[in-house]
Amino acid sequence: MTVIPIGELTHRLRLERPVHAAEAGGGTTVTWSLVAELWGAIRPVTGSEAVAADRLESHTACEVWIRHREGVTADMRFVLGRRVLDVKAVVESAGRKRYLRCLCEERGR
């Protein structure tokens, strides 16, 4: 398994979790709450483009590597400036609790 050198964790990322609030009409509203600011590395994996609703949408799959942290789940997201990376899966690096590799998707702006 690939291990990332600590010196490559150069991006200051916001880790956010969804907060669901009930609306008067019976629906829910999703807002995002800051869990932590942490250092991470972003590595692109694949990319694609497709036409949806008469506009071009791009999707980029990437890995976000962070130091091991309990409680990171697939419903969270990372934010770097205007970039939003939705977490799709969380993989512990070699079972040693040193790093987490988060498989993410970034949608085109």
Phi, psi and omega per residue, in radians:
M1 nan 2.468 3.116
T2 -1.228 2.367 3.034
V3 -2.075 2.378 -3.073
I4 -1.649 2.352 3.093
P5 -1.155 2.485 -3.095
I6 -1.001 -0.532 -3.134
G7 -1.201 -0.204 3.112
E8 -1.555 -0.077 3.100
L9 -1.425 1.355 -2.964
T10 -1.882 -0.092 -3.127
H11 -1.740 2.267 3.084
R12 -1.526 1.873 -3.024
L13 -1.864 2.598 2.979
R14 -1.740 2.186 3.036
L15 -1.707 2.154 -3.077
E16 -2.186 2.636 3.081
R17 -2.118 2.662 -3.134
P18 -1.363 2.530 3.042
V19 -2.148 2.114 -3.110
H20 -1.725 2.205 3.133
A21 -2.092 2.365 3.134
A22 -1.284 2.448 3.074
E23 -1.782 2.807 -3.124
A24 -1.077 -0.563 -3.111
G25 -1.405 0.033 3.107
G26 1.755 -0.149 3.110
G27 -1.529 -3.006 3.082
T28 -2.298 2.668 3.060
T29 -2.006 2.385 3.126
V30 -1.845 2.183 2.980
T31 -2.110 2.939 -3.082
W32 -2.037 2.343 -3.107
S33 -2.015 2.371 3.131
L34 -1.183 2.221 3.039
V35 -1.649 -0.842 -3.116
A36 -2.897 2.743 2.913
E37 -1.847 2.260 -3.062
L38 -2.566 2.887 3.134
W39 -1.580 2.427 -3.140
G40 -2.647 2.965 3.059
A41 -2.077 2.416 3.125
I42 -2.002 2.177 3.119
R43 -2.169 2.082 3.104
P44 -1.175 2.521 3.133
V45 -2.004 -0.992 3.118
T46 -2.543 2.914 3.081
G47 -2.599 2.708 3.098
S48 -2.696 2.831 3.075
E49 -2.309 2.539 3.105
A50 -2.624 2.736 3.082
V51 -1.662 2.193 3.097
A52 -2.433 2.298 -3.135
A53 0.927 0.783 3.103
D54 1.043 0.505 3.029
R55 -2.534 2.720 -3.116
L56 -1.460 2.196 3.083
E57 -2.035 2.404 3.070
S58 -1.981 2.539 3.100
H59 -2.240 2.303 3.116
T60 -2.171 2.181 3.039
A61 -1.617 2.408 3.132
C62 -2.569 2.877 3.024
E63 -1.864 2.353 3.002
V64 -2.006 2.095 3.129
W65 -1.776 2.275 3.074
I66 -2.368 2.859 3.000
R67 -1.098 2.624 -3.102
H68 -0.975 2.387 -3.130
R69 -2.603 2.260 3.110
E70 -1.225 2.569 2.988
G71 1.560 0.068 3.103
V72 -1.385 2.192 -3.057
T73 -2.248 2.965 -3.072
A74 -1.298 -0.038 3.074
D75 -1.718 0.075 -3.132
M76 -1.596 3.119 3.076
R77 -2.595 2.754 3.010
F78 -1.878 2.517 3.092
V79 -2.217 2.271 3.070
L80 -2.302 1.748 -3.060
G81 1.100 -2.098 3.111
R82 -1.610 -0.098 3.127
R83 -1.403 2.335 3.080
V84 -2.128 2.157 -3.105
L85 -2.023 1.871 3.130
D86 -1.360 2.215 3.128
V87 -1.332 2.224 3.119
K88 -1.849 -0.513 3.124
A89 -2.767 2.636 3.127
V90 -2.169 2.185 -3.098
V91 -2.123 2.222 3.092
E92 -1.382 2.318 -3.085
S93 -1.289 1.862 3.035
A94 0.992 0.337 3.072
G95 1.171 0.297 -3.072
R96 -1.801 0.016 -3.132
K97 0.992 0.693 3.049
R98 -1.754 -0.794 -3.095
Y99 -2.347 2.754 2.938
L100 -2.067 2.392 3.031
R101 -1.903 1.985 -3.107
C102 -1.807 2.116 3.088
L103 -1.485 2.109 -2.986
C104 -2.210 2.837 3.035
E105 -2.217 2.278 3.076
E106 -1.931 2.175 3.115
R107 -1.595 2.561 3.136
G108 -1.094 2.596 -3.108
R109 -1.535 nan nan
